[in-house]
Amino acid sequence: MRILCIDVGTGTQDILLFDSSVEIENCVQLVMPSPTQIVARQVRAATEARHALLLAGVTMGGGPGAWAVEDHIKAGLPVYTTPDAARTFDDDLDKVEAMGVQVIDATQLADLWGKLGPDKATVLQMQDLNLPAVEAALLAFHEPAEYDALAVAVFDHGAAPPGYSDRRFRFDYISQQMGEWGDDPVERALGAFASPVAAVNPDLTRLLAVRTTVEGSDRASLPMLLMDTGPAALLGALGDPTVRAASQGNSIFVNVGNFHVLAFHIVEDRIRALFEHHTGLVDGPKLARLLVELTNGTLTNQEIFDDSGHGALNLAEPLPANEPPTLCMVTGPRRSMLAGLAMPWPVYMAVPHGDMMLAGCFGLLRAYAAHFPESAGAIMERLDPTPDES
C-alpha cells in the first residue's frame, strides 16, 4: 500500500510517500519550500517586472505570500483576484478590497489576461496542494508517481463570521474537538483533528479548498484524509519511543512551528490542558513561562488571546505542585527556541522514526490508520513494528 502524505507549513511542505512494502526509514521523503513561500517568490518576480498580478485558484495559506502581495500593491502595481483566491487574505471580501485588491470573477480575470498578456501580467494559481509538482519530483528520481491514497495537513483558521476574530473562531473549533474527544487516549484525541474528505467540517475552508483541488485532478477517486497541522505533528511524535513512554505519565508536548506554537499537557495518556500561540510573538523564556502556567493550571484563554494568540483551555484540575512533568517533548522547525534554556523539567527533542521534519506526515499516517481501519494493519506494522523475537 502506498499513501502520499503532505504536511503543508509556512516554511516548508514535508512530503512522505509511504510504502508498506519497505521500512518507514526507506520511504521517499521530501522537504520542500511551502506553497506560500513559492507564491511569495513568484509575486516578488512579478513586482520586479512591474506586472499586474492575476490570482486564480482556491483559498490557501497566507503569511509570506500575502505579505508579498501587500508589497506589490505598495509598489503601485495592480492585483486582481477571483473570490475563492481572495479568501487567502481574508474571509471578508470587503476587507480584501480595502487592501487594494480588486475582486473579479473568473471570466473577467480571463478577459484581463487576454488583454494584458504575458508581457504585462503574471497569472498565479493559488493552492496549497500541487500534486503535479510532487509527482514530477518523484518521476525525476525514477520513483513511480503512483499511490493508493492521499493524506494532507494544512493549518486552518476556518471561515469566521464577519466581525468575529478568526483567532477566536479557530480556538472555538479546537475547544469543540476537545469537548468531544478530550477524555479519550491522546492518540485518539489528536486523531480527531483529521477526517475523511467527505466529512470535513464545513467551516474549515482551507481544508475544503484542498479537497476542491483534488476533485479537479485525475486523483479525485482516491481515498483522502485531511487534518490540521499542529495535532498532526504531535500525533506523529508518538512514533518516538521516548515520547510514547512519557505520554503514559506526566509530560508536555510542544510543536514549535514556523508560524504557530501548539502545546499540550498530557497526564496518563489524557490531555489535561493546551494552548496555541503565534511563534513570532514568543521567545524561549516566554514560551517556558507559558508552559509552566499551562501545567499548574493558571494559564487562561484570555491571557493568550489578549497577547494575539489563539487561546488556552483547561480540561482538568491542575496536579499538585509536587507532581511536575517528567519531560517536555519538543518538535517543529523552531524547536531550538527551547534548547539550552534552564527549564523546570528535562527537554527532549523528539525524533520519530529518525526524522523530526516528517513528524506531521507520520501523524497523518496514524490518523489515516484510525479513520480507515481496513488500512491500519499495513500502516501500523511499519510505524509500530512488533519486536523481532528470533
C-alpha positions as CSV (number, residue, x, y, z in Angstrom):
1,M,0.0,0.0,0.0
2,R,1.3,3.5,-0.9
3,I,0.0,6.7,0.7
4,L,1.1,10.1,-0.3
5,C,1.3,12.3,2.9
6,I,1.8,16.1,2.6
7,D,2.2,18.3,5.6
8,V,1.8,22.0,4.4
9,G,3.5,24.5,6.7
10,T,4.5,28.1,6.4
11,G,8.2,27.5,5.8
12,T,8.2,24.0,4.2
13,Q,5.9,21.4,2.8
14,D,7.0,18.0,4.1
15,I,6.2,15.0,1.9
16,L,6.3,11.3,2.6
17,L,5.5,8.6,0.1
18,F,4.6,5.8,2.5
19,D,5.1,2.3,1.0
20,S,4.1,-0.6,3.3
21,S,6.5,-2.9,1.5
22,V,9.6,-1.2,2.9
23,E,10.8,0.1,6.3
24,I,9.4,3.6,7.1
25,E,13.0,4.9,7.1
26,N,13.4,3.8,3.4
27,C,10.3,5.5,2.2
28,V,10.7,8.5,-0.1
29,Q,10.9,11.8,1.8
30,L,11.0,15.4,0.6
31,V,11.2,18.7,2.5
32,M,10.4,21.5,0.0
33,P,9.5,25.2,0.1
34,S,5.9,25.7,1.3
35,P,3.3,26.8,-1.2
36,T,3.1,30.3,0.4
37,Q,6.8,30.7,0.1
38,I,6.6,29.7,-3.6
39,V,3.8,32.3,-4.2
40,A,5.9,34.9,-2.4
41,R,8.8,34.3,-4.8
42,Q,6.5,34.4,-7.8
43,V,4.9,37.7,-6.6
44,R,8.3,39.3,-6.0
45,A,9.3,38.4,-9.5
46,A,6.1,40.0,-10.8
47,T,6.8,43.1,-8.8
48,E,10.3,43.4,-10.2
49,A,8.9,43.0,-13.7
50,R,6.3,45.7,-13.0
51,H,3.5,43.3,-13.9
52,A,-0.1,43.2,-12.9
53,L,-1.0,40.2,-10.7
54,L,-3.9,38.0,-11.7
55,L,-4.7,35.5,-8.9
56,A,-6.8,32.4,-9.7
57,G,-7.3,29.1,-7.9
58,V,-8.6,28.5,-4.4
59,T,-8.1,29.7,-0.8
60,M,-4.6,28.8,0.5
61,G,-2.3,29.7,3.4
62,G,-1.4,33.4,3.7
63,G,1.7,34.6,5.5
64,P,4.7,35.2,3.2
65,G,2.6,35.0,0.0
66,A,0.1,37.5,1.4
67,W,2.8,39.9,2.6
68,A,4.4,39.8,-0.9
69,V,1.1,40.8,-2.4
70,E,0.8,43.7,0.0
71,D,4.3,44.8,-1.0
72,H,3.2,44.5,-4.7
73,I,0.3,46.9,-4.0
74,K,2.6,49.3,-2.1
75,A,4.8,49.4,-5.2
76,G,1.8,50.9,-7.1
77,L,1.0,47.7,-9.1
78,P,-2.5,46.3,-9.5
79,V,-3.7,43.0,-8.1
80,Y,-6.8,41.2,-9.4
81,T,-8.2,38.0,-7.9
82,T,-11.2,35.7,-8.1
83,P,-13.3,35.4,-4.9
84,D,-12.0,32.0,-3.9
85,A,-8.4,33.1,-4.2
86,A,-9.2,36.3,-2.5
87,R,-10.2,34.5,0.7
88,T,-6.5,33.6,1.1
89,F,-6.2,37.2,2.5
90,D,-9.4,37.4,4.5
91,D,-12.8,35.7,4.5
92,D,-14.4,39.2,4.3
93,L,-14.1,40.2,0.7
94,D,-14.8,43.9,1.6
95,K,-11.6,43.8,3.7
96,V,-9.7,42.3,0.8
97,E,-10.8,45.1,-1.5
98,A,-9.8,47.6,1.2
99,M,-6.3,46.2,0.9
100,G,-6.3,47.4,-2.7
101,V,-7.0,44.0,-4.3
102,Q,-9.7,44.1,-7.0
103,V,-12.0,41.1,-6.7
104,I,-13.4,40.0,-10.0
105,D,-15.0,36.8,-11.4
106,A,-13.1,34.1,-13.3
107,T,-14.4,35.3,-16.7
108,Q,-13.3,38.8,-16.1
109,L,-9.9,37.5,-15.0
110,A,-9.5,35.5,-18.2
111,D,-10.6,38.6,-20.3
112,L,-8.0,40.7,-18.4
113,W,-5.3,38.1,-19.2
114,G,-6.3,38.2,-22.8
115,K,-5.8,42.0,-22.9
116,L,-2.6,42.2,-20.9
117,G,-0.8,39.0,-21.9
118,P,2.5,37.7,-20.5
119,D,4.4,40.9,-21.1
120,K,2.3,42.9,-18.7
121,A,0.7,40.4,-16.3
122,T,1.6,37.4,-14.2
123,V,-1.1,34.7,-13.5
124,L,-0.7,32.7,-10.3
125,Q,-2.7,29.6,-9.4
126,M,-3.4,29.9,-5.6
127,Q,-3.4,26.5,-4.0
128,D,-1.9,24.6,-1.0
129,L,-1.6,21.4,-2.9
130,N,0.3,20.9,-6.2
131,L,0.1,17.2,-7.0
132,P,1.7,17.6,-10.5
133,A,4.8,19.2,-9.0
134,V,5.1,16.5,-6.3
135,E,4.7,13.8,-8.9
136,A,7.2,15.4,-11.3
137,A,9.7,15.4,-8.4
138,L,9.1,11.7,-7.8
139,L,9.5,10.9,-11.5
140,A,12.7,12.9,-11.8
141,F,14.2,10.3,-9.4
142,H,12.6,7.4,-11.2
143,E,10.1,6.8,-8.4
144,P,6.7,5.8,-9.7
145,A,4.2,8.6,-9.0
146,E,1.6,6.1,-8.0
147,Y,-0.2,5.9,-4.7
148,D,-3.4,4.4,-3.3
149,A,-4.5,7.2,-1.0
150,L,-3.8,10.8,0.0
151,A,-3.3,12.4,3.4
152,V,-2.9,16.2,3.6
153,A,-2.5,18.6,6.6
154,V,-2.9,22.4,6.5
155,F,-3.4,24.9,9.2
156,D,-7.0,26.2,9.1
157,H,-8.4,29.2,10.9
158,G,-11.8,28.5,9.5
159,A,-14.3,31.0,8.0
160,A,-15.1,33.3,10.8
161,P,-18.4,35.3,10.6
162,P,-18.0,39.0,9.8
163,G,-16.8,40.9,12.9
164,Y,-15.7,37.7,14.7
165,S,-12.0,37.1,15.3
166,D,-10.5,34.3,13.2
167,R,-8.2,33.5,16.1
168,R,-11.2,33.0,18.4
169,F,-13.1,31.1,15.8
170,R,-10.2,28.7,15.4
171,F,-9.9,28.1,19.1
172,D,-13.6,27.6,19.3
173,Y,-13.1,24.7,16.9
174,I,-10.2,23.3,19.0
175,S,-12.3,23.6,22.2
176,Q,-15.2,21.9,20.5
177,Q,-13.0,19.0,19.4
178,M,-11.6,18.7,22.9
179,G,-15.1,18.8,24.4
180,E,-15.9,15.7,22.3
181,W,-12.6,13.8,22.4
182,G,-10.6,15.2,25.3
183,D,-11.3,12.3,27.6
184,D,-10.0,9.8,25.1
185,P,-6.4,8.5,24.9
186,V,-4.1,11.1,23.4
187,E,-3.6,9.3,20.1
188,R,-7.3,9.2,19.5
189,A,-7.9,12.8,20.7
190,L,-5.2,14.1,18.3
191,G,-6.5,11.9,15.5
192,A,-9.9,13.6,15.9
193,F,-8.4,16.6,14.2
194,A,-8.4,14.6,11.0
195,S,-11.3,13.3,8.9
196,P,-12.0,11.6,5.7
197,V,-12.5,14.1,2.9
198,A,-16.3,13.7,2.8
199,A,-16.7,14.5,6.5
200,V,-14.6,17.7,6.7
201,N,-16.1,20.4,8.9
202,P,-17.8,22.9,6.6
203,D,-16.2,25.8,8.4
204,L,-12.7,24.7,7.6
205,T,-12.4,26.4,4.2
206,R,-8.7,25.8,3.7
207,L,-9.2,22.1,4.1
208,L,-12.2,22.3,1.8
209,A,-10.0,24.1,-0.8
210,V,-7.6,21.2,-0.8
211,R,-10.5,18.9,-1.4
212,T,-11.5,21.1,-4.4
213,T,-8.0,20.9,-5.8
214,V,-8.0,17.1,-5.7
215,E,-11.5,16.9,-7.0
216,G,-10.3,18.8,-10.1
217,S,-7.5,16.4,-10.7
218,D,-7.1,12.8,-12.0
219,R,-6.7,11.7,-8.4
220,A,-10.2,12.6,-7.4
221,S,-11.3,9.0,-6.9
222,L,-8.6,8.2,-4.3
223,P,-9.4,7.9,-0.6
224,M,-8.2,11.1,1.2
225,L,-7.7,12.2,4.7
226,L,-7.5,15.9,5.7
227,M,-6.0,17.1,9.0
228,D,-4.8,20.2,10.9
229,T,-1.0,20.6,11.0
230,G,-0.3,21.1,14.7
231,P,-2.1,18.0,16.0
232,A,-0.6,16.0,13.1
233,A,3.0,16.8,14.2
234,L,2.3,15.9,17.8
235,L,0.5,12.7,16.8
236,G,3.5,11.8,14.7
237,A,5.9,12.4,17.5
238,L,4.3,9.4,19.3
239,G,6.5,7.4,16.9
240,D,9.4,8.2,19.1
241,P,9.6,5.6,21.9
242,T,10.7,8.1,24.5
243,V,7.7,10.3,23.7
244,R,5.3,7.4,23.7
245,A,6.5,6.3,27.1
246,A,6.3,9.9,28.5
247,S,2.7,10.2,27.3
248,Q,1.7,7.5,29.8
249,G,3.0,9.6,32.7
250,N,3.1,13.3,33.2
251,S,4.6,15.2,30.2
252,I,4.3,18.3,27.9
253,F,4.0,18.1,24.1
254,V,5.1,21.2,22.2
255,N,5.1,21.8,18.5
256,V,7.1,25.0,17.7
257,G,6.2,25.6,14.1
258,N,7.4,28.5,11.9
259,F,4.2,30.3,12.5
260,H,2.3,28.7,15.4
261,V,3.1,27.0,18.7
262,L,0.7,24.3,20.0
263,A,1.3,22.8,23.4
264,F,-0.5,20.1,25.4
265,H,-0.1,18.9,29.0
266,I,-0.6,15.1,29.0
267,V,-1.1,13.0,32.1
268,E,-1.6,9.3,31.9
269,D,-2.4,9.3,28.2
270,R,-5.0,12.1,28.5
271,I,-4.9,15.8,27.6
272,R,-5.3,18.0,30.6
273,A,-4.6,21.4,29.1
274,L,-3.5,23.1,25.9
275,F,-2.7,26.5,24.3
276,E,-2.0,27.8,20.9
277,H,0.0,31.0,20.1
278,H,1.9,32.7,17.3
279,T,5.6,31.7,17.2
280,G,6.7,35.2,16.2
281,L,5.2,36.6,19.4
282,V,7.1,34.4,21.9
283,D,10.8,33.7,22.6
284,G,12.3,30.9,24.6
285,P,11.9,32.4,28.1
286,K,8.3,33.5,27.4
287,L,7.4,30.1,26.0
288,A,8.9,28.4,29.0
289,R,6.8,30.7,31.3
290,L,3.6,29.8,29.4
291,L,4.4,26.1,29.7
292,V,4.8,26.4,33.4
293,E,1.4,28.2,33.6
294,L,-0.1,25.5,31.4
295,T,1.0,22.7,33.8
296,N,0.0,24.5,37.0
297,G,-3.4,25.5,35.7
298,T,-3.0,29.3,35.8
299,L,-2.8,29.9,32.1
300,T,-6.1,31.4,30.9
301,N,-7.7,31.7,27.5
302,Q,-8.0,35.5,27.9
303,E,-4.2,35.8,28.6
304,I,-3.3,34.1,25.3
305,F,-6.0,35.9,23.3
306,D,-5.0,39.3,24.6
307,D,-1.4,38.5,23.6
308,S,-2.6,37.9,20.0
309,G,-2.6,34.2,20.3
310,H,-5.5,31.8,19.7
311,G,-6.3,30.7,23.2
312,A,-5.9,28.3,26.1
313,L,-8.0,25.5,27.5
314,N,-8.0,23.6,30.8
315,L,-9.7,20.2,30.7
316,A,-8.9,19.0,34.2
317,E,-7.9,20.3,37.6
318,P,-4.2,21.1,37.9
319,L,-2.0,18.5,39.5
320,P,-0.5,19.2,43.0
321,A,2.7,21.4,42.8
322,N,4.8,18.4,43.9
323,E,3.8,16.5,40.7
324,P,5.6,18.3,37.9
325,P,6.0,16.9,34.4
326,T,8.9,14.5,34.0
327,L,9.6,15.5,30.3
328,C,8.9,18.3,27.9
329,M,8.8,16.9,24.4
330,V,9.5,19.4,21.6
331,T,9.1,19.1,17.9
332,G,8.8,21.6,15.0
333,P,11.2,23.5,12.8
334,R,11.8,26.2,15.5
335,R,12.2,23.8,18.4
336,S,15.7,25.2,19.1
337,M,13.8,28.1,20.9
338,L,13.8,25.9,23.9
339,A,17.2,24.4,23.5
340,G,19.8,25.3,26.2
341,L,17.2,27.1,28.5
342,A,17.1,26.5,32.2
343,M,13.8,24.7,32.3
344,P,11.9,23.2,35.2
345,W,11.8,19.8,33.5
346,P,14.1,17.9,31.1
347,V,13.6,19.0,27.4
348,Y,13.6,16.2,24.8
349,M,13.9,16.9,21.1
350,A,11.6,14.3,19.5
351,V,12.9,12.3,16.5
352,P,10.1,10.0,15.4
353,H,11.5,7.4,13.0
354,G,14.7,9.4,12.9
355,D,13.2,12.5,11.3
356,M,11.6,15.4,13.1
357,M,10.6,17.3,10.0
358,L,8.4,14.4,8.9
359,A,6.5,14.3,12.2
360,G,3.4,15.7,10.6
361,C,3.5,13.1,7.9
362,F,3.9,10.3,10.5
363,G,0.9,11.8,12.3
364,L,-1.1,11.8,9.1
365,L,-0.4,8.1,8.7
366,R,-1.5,7.3,12.2
367,A,-4.7,9.3,11.7
368,Y,-5.3,7.5,8.4
369,A,-5.0,4.2,10.1
370,A,-7.6,5.3,12.7
371,H,-10.1,6.6,10.1
372,F,-9.6,3.9,7.5
373,P,-9.2,0.8,9.7
374,E,-9.0,-1.5,6.7
375,S,-5.5,0.0,6.1
376,A,-4.5,0.0,9.8
377,G,-2.6,-3.3,9.7
378,A,-0.3,-2.3,6.8
379,I,0.4,1.1,8.3
380,M,0.9,0.2,11.9
381,E,3.1,-2.7,11.1
382,R,5.6,-0.1,9.8
383,L,5.0,2.6,12.3
384,D,5.0,0.4,15.4
385,P,6.6,-2.9,14.3
386,T,6.5,-5.9,16.6
387,P,10.0,-6.6,18.0
388,D,11.8,-9.5,16.4
389,E,12.0,-12.2,19.0
390,S,14.2,-14.5,16.9
